[in-house]
Amino acid sequence: MNKKFLPIVLLPALFAAPGVYATCSEDEVGYVASFNVKAGNEAQFEAALAKLAQTVQEVESGVILYAPYRGVDGQYFMMERYENEAARAAHGKAPEVAALFPTLGPHMAGAPDIQPVSAVCP
């Protein structure tokens, strides 16, 4: 498995925004997407997921964080943070991004599970 893609994708996203913690903005929205990957497809899925994450950060406005993570036993996660619901609604609409979603499917063992999350604020 290619273990180098996480820092390349994650570090620019972390340092682009002031601080690495979620803000307590009423407008910010977050999501965690989880994916189960077919055994033997991990390297191909990671390559496709890394390219997707990089492209989202490059072409979509209002994205605070779009970072892939590897779990155990073929499970992967995408941590997503958007400035507001409009930015989230626009996610995936750019042709460059929309073209990459189908590259994930052949490697997945089912549909992704996408859950909304909110920042825990002091």
C-alpha positions in Angstrom: 0.0 0.0 0.0 1.1 3.5 -0.7 1.5 5.1 2.7 2.9 8.4 1.4 -0.4 9.9 0.1 -1.7 10.9 3.5 0.9 13.5 4.4 1.0 14.9 0.9 -2.8 15.5 0.9 -3.3 16.2 4.6 -0.5 18.6 5.5 -1.4 21.4 3.0 -5.0 21.2 4.2 -4.0 21.5 7.8 -1.6 24.4 7.4 -3.8 26.3 4.9 -6.3 27.3 7.6 -5.3 29.1 10.8 -5.0 26.3 13.4 -6.0 22.7 12.9 -9.0 22.7 15.1 -12.6 23.0 13.9 -13.9 26.5 14.3 -17.1 27.1 16.2 -18.8 28.9 13.3 -22.5 28.3 13.0 -22.0 28.2 9.3 -19.3 25.5 9.1 -20.5 21.9 8.2 -18.6 18.7 8.5 -19.0 15.1 7.2 -17.2 11.8 7.7 -17.5 9.4 4.8 -16.5 5.8 5.4 -15.7 3.3 2.6 -15.2 -0.5 2.7 -12.7 -1.6 0.1 -12.5 -5.0 -1.6 -9.5 -7.1 -0.4 -6.7 -6.6 -2.9 -7.9 -3.3 -4.1 -6.4 -1.1 -1.4 -3.5 0.4 -3.5 -5.8 1.3 -6.4 -8.4 2.8 -4.0 -5.8 4.8 -2.2 -4.4 6.2 -5.4 -7.9 7.2 -6.6 -8.9 8.6 -3.2 -5.7 10.7 -3.0 -6.2 12.1 -6.4 -9.8 13.0 -5.5 -8.7 14.7 -2.3 -6.0 16.7 -4.0 -8.4 17.8 -6.8 -11.1 18.8 -4.4 -8.6 21.0 -2.5 -7.4 22.6 -5.7 -10.7 23.3 -7.5 -13.5 23.7 -5.0 -14.0 26.9 -3.0 -15.2 26.8 0.6 -13.4 23.5 1.4 -11.6 23.7 4.7 -10.5 20.1 4.9 -10.9 17.1 2.6 -8.6 14.5 4.0 -8.4 10.7 3.5 -7.6 8.3 6.3 -6.9 4.6 6.3 -8.6 2.4 9.0 -8.2 -1.4 9.4 -9.5 -4.3 7.4 -10.1 -2.4 4.2 -11.9 0.6 5.8 -11.2 4.1 4.7 -12.5 7.5 5.8 -12.8 11.0 4.3 -12.9 13.8 6.8 -14.7 16.8 5.3 -15.1 20.4 6.5 -16.8 23.1 4.5 -17.2 26.9 5.3 -20.9 26.6 4.9 -23.7 24.5 3.5 -23.4 26.2 0.1 -19.8 25.0 -0.2 -20.9 21.5 0.7 -23.8 21.6 -1.8 -21.3 22.6 -4.5 -19.0 19.7 -3.6 -18.6 17.3 -6.6 -20.1 19.6 -9.1 -16.9 20.7 -10.7 -16.2 18.5 -13.8 -12.7 17.7 -12.6 -14.1 16.3 -9.3 -17.2 14.6 -10.8 -15.0 12.7 -13.2 -13.0 11.2 -10.2 -15.9 9.8 -8.2 -16.5 6.8 -10.6 -12.8 5.8 -10.1 -13.5 4.8 -6.5 -16.5 2.5 -7.2 -14.8 -0.6 -8.7 -12.7 -0.9 -5.6 -15.5 -0.5 -3.0 -17.4 -3.4 -1.3 -20.5 -1.3 -1.1 -21.9 2.2 -1.0 -20.1 4.8 1.1 -21.6 5.8 4.5 -21.7 9.6 4.8 -22.5 11.0 8.2 -22.9 14.7 9.1 -20.8 15.9 12.1 -20.6 19.1 14.1 -17.7 20.7 15.8 -17.5 20.3 19.6 -17.0 23.8 20.9 -16.0 25.0 24.3 
